[in-house]
Amino acid sequence: MNLLGRKKRDDGENDEAKGSAAEASDTTIGGGTAPKGRPTPKRNEGAKKRGPVAPAPQTAAEARRRRKELRGPKLTGEERKAEKLTRRAEMAERREKMMSGDDAYLLPRDKGPVRRYVRNIVDSRRNLLGLFMPAALVMIVFMMALPSLQFQQIMSYTMLGLVVIMAIDGVLVGRKVNRMVDEKFPGNTESGWKLGFYAASRASQIRRMRAPRPAVSRGDKVS
């Protein structure tokens, strides 16, 4: 009799375990197990939060029609031409304001009164760094035109000497810029290495190719 009673109890415990497993599986299907201390989410809560989803297109023609609807109304040739001209005019206006030094249109590296002051210092003096690119191009042309081994060795040494001279000039420009910036902006927190590199990189560019364009002439006094 005891064995029969134990069997019944075991059957009841098995039924309860099956019911708990079924509830757990329903909870997992409905959107994941709820965190501790929170009520178990219902199965239809996730469906209520999501908006209605359009059915997938059945044919290629329907898919093309939906893409056209997303793109908006089709423009005529004249409207596309007018839109292109307007976009070009806006780009030209933004570039002109950037070249003139308007802070709202400058790149992040060029913004601020400190960077503007550095540009004025560099643009007001003659820099040996500005001769590096033209001189390097001339040397390369001569090396290609005259394939003599002795001449190429001479040009290689000349190029190395030019690089050393440009490096020295870059260091001098950076030191001058940092000294003048410290005098004019005593509360400046930008590192001297960044300002020196910014000044040297601008000085190495040909004057007419600098962006923003120079706001001062050579020989002007910057204070």
C-alpha positions as CSV (number, residue, x, y, z in Angstrom):
1,M,0.0,0.0,0.0
2,N,2.8,2.3,0.8
3,L,4.4,1.7,-2.5
4,L,1.1,2.5,-4.2
5,G,0.8,5.7,-2.2
6,R,4.3,6.8,-3.0
7,K,3.6,6.2,-6.7
8,K,0.7,8.5,-6.6
9,R,2.6,11.2,-4.9
10,D,5.4,10.8,-7.4
11,D,2.9,11.1,-10.2
12,G,1.5,14.3,-8.7
13,E,5.0,15.8,-8.3
14,N,5.7,14.9,-12.0
15,D,2.6,16.7,-13.1
16,E,3.5,19.8,-11.1
17,A,7.0,19.8,-12.7
18,K,5.5,19.4,-16.2
19,G,3.2,22.3,-15.5
20,S,6.1,24.5,-14.3
21,A,8.1,23.6,-17.4
22,A,5.2,24.5,-19.6
23,E,4.8,27.9,-17.9
24,A,8.5,28.6,-18.3
25,S,8.5,27.7,-21.9
26,D,5.5,30.0,-22.4
27,T,7.3,32.8,-20.7
28,T,10.4,32.3,-22.8
29,I,8.4,32.3,-26.0
30,G,6.6,35.5,-25.0
31,G,9.7,37.6,-24.9
32,G,12.3,36.2,-22.5
33,T,12.5,35.5,-18.8
34,A,11.6,38.4,-16.6
35,P,14.3,39.8,-14.2
36,K,14.2,38.9,-10.5
37,G,11.7,40.9,-8.5
38,R,9.6,41.9,-11.6
39,P,6.4,40.3,-12.9
40,T,6.7,37.9,-15.8
41,P,5.8,39.7,-19.1
42,K,2.8,38.4,-21.0
43,R,3.1,36.9,-24.4
44,N,1.2,39.7,-26.2
45,E,3.0,42.6,-24.6
46,G,5.9,42.6,-27.1
47,A,3.4,42.5,-30.0
48,K,1.5,45.5,-28.6
49,K,4.6,47.7,-28.4
50,R,5.6,47.1,-32.0
51,G,3.7,49.0,-34.7
52,P,2.0,47.3,-37.7
53,V,4.5,45.9,-40.2
54,A,3.7,46.0,-43.9
55,P,3.6,42.7,-45.6
56,A,6.5,41.7,-47.8
57,P,6.1,42.5,-51.5
58,Q,4.9,39.5,-53.5
59,T,6.3,40.5,-56.9
60,A,9.2,42.5,-58.3
61,A,6.8,45.1,-59.6
62,E,5.4,45.7,-56.2
63,A,8.9,46.1,-54.7
64,R,9.8,48.7,-57.4
65,R,6.6,50.6,-56.6
66,R,7.4,50.7,-52.9
67,R,10.9,52.0,-53.7
68,K,9.5,54.7,-55.9
69,E,7.1,55.7,-53.1
70,L,9.9,56.0,-50.6
71,R,12.0,58.1,-53.0
72,G,9.1,60.6,-53.3
73,P,7.6,62.2,-56.4
74,K,9.6,61.9,-59.6
75,L,11.3,65.1,-60.7
76,T,11.4,66.4,-64.3
77,G,14.6,67.1,-66.1
78,E,14.3,70.8,-65.5
79,E,13.6,70.3,-61.8
80,R,16.7,68.0,-61.5
81,K,18.8,70.6,-63.3
82,A,17.6,73.3,-61.0
83,E,18.2,71.2,-57.9
84,K,21.8,70.4,-59.1
85,L,22.5,74.1,-59.7
86,T,21.2,75.0,-56.3
87,R,23.3,72.3,-54.6
88,R,26.4,73.6,-56.5
89,A,25.7,77.1,-55.5
90,E,25.4,76.1,-51.8
91,M,28.6,74.1,-52.0
92,A,30.4,77.1,-53.6
93,E,29.1,79.4,-50.9
94,R,30.2,77.1,-48.1
95,R,33.6,76.8,-49.7
96,E,34.0,80.5,-50.1
97,K,33.1,81.1,-46.5
98,M,35.5,78.4,-45.4
99,M,38.3,80.0,-47.5
100,S,37.6,83.4,-46.1
101,G,38.0,82.1,-42.5
102,D,34.5,82.0,-41.2
103,D,34.6,79.8,-38.1
104,A,31.2,78.3,-38.8
105,Y,32.5,76.7,-42.0
106,L,36.1,75.8,-41.0
107,L,37.4,72.4,-40.2
108,P,37.8,71.6,-36.5
109,R,41.6,71.9,-36.8
110,D,41.3,75.5,-38.1
111,K,38.7,76.8,-35.7
112,G,39.4,79.3,-32.9
113,P,41.2,82.6,-32.4
114,V,44.5,80.8,-31.5
115,R,44.6,78.9,-34.8
116,R,43.7,82.1,-36.7
117,Y,46.6,83.9,-35.0
118,V,49.0,81.1,-35.9
119,R,47.9,81.3,-39.6
120,N,48.5,85.0,-39.6
121,I,52.0,84.6,-38.1
122,V,52.9,82.0,-40.8
123,D,51.4,83.9,-43.7
124,S,53.1,87.2,-42.7
125,R,56.7,85.7,-43.1
126,R,58.7,84.1,-45.9
127,N,59.2,80.4,-45.0
128,L,61.9,78.1,-46.4
129,L,59.4,75.3,-45.9
130,G,57.3,76.7,-48.7
131,L,60.2,75.9,-51.1
132,F,60.4,72.3,-50.2
133,M,57.7,71.0,-52.6
134,P,58.8,72.9,-55.7
135,A,62.5,72.1,-55.1
136,A,61.7,68.4,-54.6
137,L,59.7,68.3,-57.8
138,V,62.6,69.9,-59.8
139,M,65.1,67.5,-58.3
140,I,63.0,64.5,-59.2
141,V,62.6,65.7,-62.8
142,F,66.4,66.2,-63.1
143,M,67.0,62.7,-61.7
144,M,64.7,61.1,-64.2
145,A,66.0,63.2,-67.1
146,L,69.7,62.5,-66.3
147,P,70.1,58.8,-65.4
148,S,73.8,59.2,-64.6
149,L,74.6,57.3,-61.4
150,Q,77.0,60.0,-60.2
151,F,74.4,62.8,-60.8
152,Q,71.7,60.8,-59.0
153,Q,74.0,60.4,-56.0
154,I,74.6,64.2,-55.9
155,M,70.9,64.9,-56.1
156,S,70.2,62.4,-53.4
157,Y,72.7,64.2,-51.0
158,T,71.1,67.5,-52.1
159,M,67.7,66.2,-51.3
160,L,68.9,65.0,-47.8
161,G,70.4,68.4,-47.1
162,L,67.1,70.1,-48.2
163,V,65.2,67.9,-45.8
164,V,67.5,68.8,-42.9
165,I,67.1,72.6,-43.7
166,M,63.3,72.3,-43.9
167,A,63.3,70.4,-40.6
168,I,65.3,73.2,-38.9
169,D,63.1,75.9,-40.4
170,G,60.0,74.0,-39.1
171,V,61.4,73.9,-35.6
172,L,62.1,77.6,-35.7
173,V,58.7,78.4,-37.0
174,G,57.1,76.3,-34.2
175,R,59.1,77.9,-31.5
176,K,58.3,81.4,-32.7
177,V,54.6,80.6,-33.0
178,N,54.4,79.1,-29.5
179,R,56.3,82.1,-28.0
180,M,53.9,84.6,-29.6
181,V,50.8,82.6,-28.7
182,D,51.9,82.4,-25.1
183,E,52.2,86.2,-25.0
184,K,48.9,86.9,-26.7
185,F,46.9,84.1,-25.1
186,P,48.3,83.4,-21.7
187,G,45.4,81.1,-20.8
188,N,45.9,78.9,-23.8
189,T,45.7,75.2,-23.0
190,E,46.6,73.7,-26.4
191,S,49.9,71.9,-26.5
192,G,52.9,73.6,-28.0
193,W,53.7,70.5,-30.1
194,K,50.3,70.6,-31.9
195,L,50.6,74.4,-32.6
196,G,54.1,73.9,-33.9
197,F,53.1,71.1,-36.2
198,Y,50.1,73.1,-37.4
199,A,52.3,76.1,-38.2
200,A,55.0,74.0,-39.9
201,S,52.4,72.1,-42.0
202,R,50.9,75.4,-43.2
203,A,54.3,76.9,-43.9
204,S,55.2,73.9,-46.1
205,Q,52.2,74.6,-48.4
206,I,52.4,76.9,-51.4
207,R,50.9,80.2,-50.4
208,R,48.1,80.2,-53.1
209,M,47.1,76.7,-52.1
210,R,46.6,77.3,-48.4
211,A,43.2,76.9,-46.9
212,P,41.8,79.1,-45.5
213,R,43.4,81.7,-47.7
214,P,45.9,84.1,-46.1
215,A,44.3,87.1,-44.4
216,V,47.6,89.0,-44.2
217,S,50.3,89.9,-46.7
218,R,54.0,89.1,-46.4
219,G,55.8,91.5,-44.2
220,D,52.7,92.6,-42.3
221,K,53.1,93.0,-38.6
222,V,51.0,90.5,-36.6
223,S,50.2,91.6,-33.0
